[in-house]
Amino acid sequence: MSVIRTLSASESNEQRDREKAKLEKEFKRSDQKLDELISLHDQDLTQVMQVRIYDSCTSIHVFEPARPAPPRK
């Protein structure tokens, strides 16, 4: 929302273009930093996501305990 406010408050097209370029540059920098952090902590993130998925699935009973097969006649 602040991005929209910043661009809307710009008084001229030139100022708006400068603000937009500045925001895009900061976004790229943040995106690059996020990529670096994800790469650095890849295994930790993978483990956490696996635990979260397992916990979520077990809480909604997707993984029900194995039931014994019915007796054959």
C-alpha positions as CSV (number, residue, x, y, z in Angstrom):
1,M,0.0,0.0,0.0
2,S,2.8,2.4,0.8
3,V,4.2,1.8,-2.7
4,I,0.9,3.0,-4.3
5,R,0.8,5.9,-1.9
6,T,4.4,6.9,-2.7
7,L,3.8,6.7,-6.5
8,S,0.4,8.5,-6.2
9,A,1.9,11.3,-4.1
10,S,4.6,12.0,-6.7
11,E,4.1,15.5,-8.2
12,S,5.4,14.8,-11.7
13,N,5.9,11.9,-14.1
14,E,9.7,12.3,-13.7
15,Q,9.4,12.1,-10.0
16,R,7.1,9.1,-10.3
17,D,9.6,7.4,-12.6
18,R,12.5,8.1,-10.2
19,E,10.4,6.7,-7.3
20,K,9.4,3.7,-9.3
21,A,13.0,3.0,-10.3
22,K,14.1,3.3,-6.7
23,L,11.4,0.9,-5.6
24,E,12.3,-1.6,-8.3
25,K,16.0,-1.5,-7.3
26,E,15.1,-2.1,-3.6
27,F,12.8,-4.9,-4.6
28,K,15.5,-6.6,-6.6
29,R,17.9,-6.2,-3.7
30,S,15.5,-7.7,-1.3
31,D,14.7,-10.5,-3.7
32,Q,18.4,-11.3,-4.1
33,K,18.9,-11.3,-0.3
34,L,16.0,-13.6,0.1
35,D,17.4,-16.0,-2.5
36,E,20.8,-16.0,-0.7
37,L,19.1,-16.7,2.6
38,I,17.0,-19.5,1.2
39,S,20.1,-21.1,-0.4
40,L,22.1,-20.8,2.8
41,H,19.3,-22.4,4.8
42,D,17.9,-24.8,2.2
43,Q,18.2,-28.0,4.3
44,D,16.7,-26.4,7.4
45,L,13.8,-25.0,5.4
46,T,13.2,-28.3,3.7
47,Q,13.1,-30.1,7.1
48,V,10.7,-27.6,8.6
49,M,8.4,-27.7,5.6
50,Q,8.3,-31.6,5.8
51,V,7.5,-31.5,9.5
52,R,4.8,-28.9,8.9
53,I,3.2,-30.8,6.0
54,Y,3.3,-34.1,8.0
55,D,1.8,-32.3,11.1
56,S,-0.9,-30.7,9.0
57,C,-1.8,-34.0,7.2
58,T,-2.0,-35.9,10.5
59,S,-4.1,-33.3,12.1
60,I,-6.7,-33.6,9.3
61,H,-6.4,-37.4,9.3
62,V,-4.9,-37.8,5.9
63,F,-2.5,-40.3,7.3
64,E,-4.7,-42.7,9.2
65,P,-3.2,-45.6,11.0
66,A,-3.0,-48.7,8.8
67,R,-6.1,-50.9,9.3
68,P,-5.8,-54.7,9.3
69,A,-7.1,-56.4,6.2
70,P,-10.5,-58.0,6.6
71,P,-10.4,-61.8,7.2
72,R,-10.7,-63.9,4.1
73,K,-13.5,-66.4,3.8
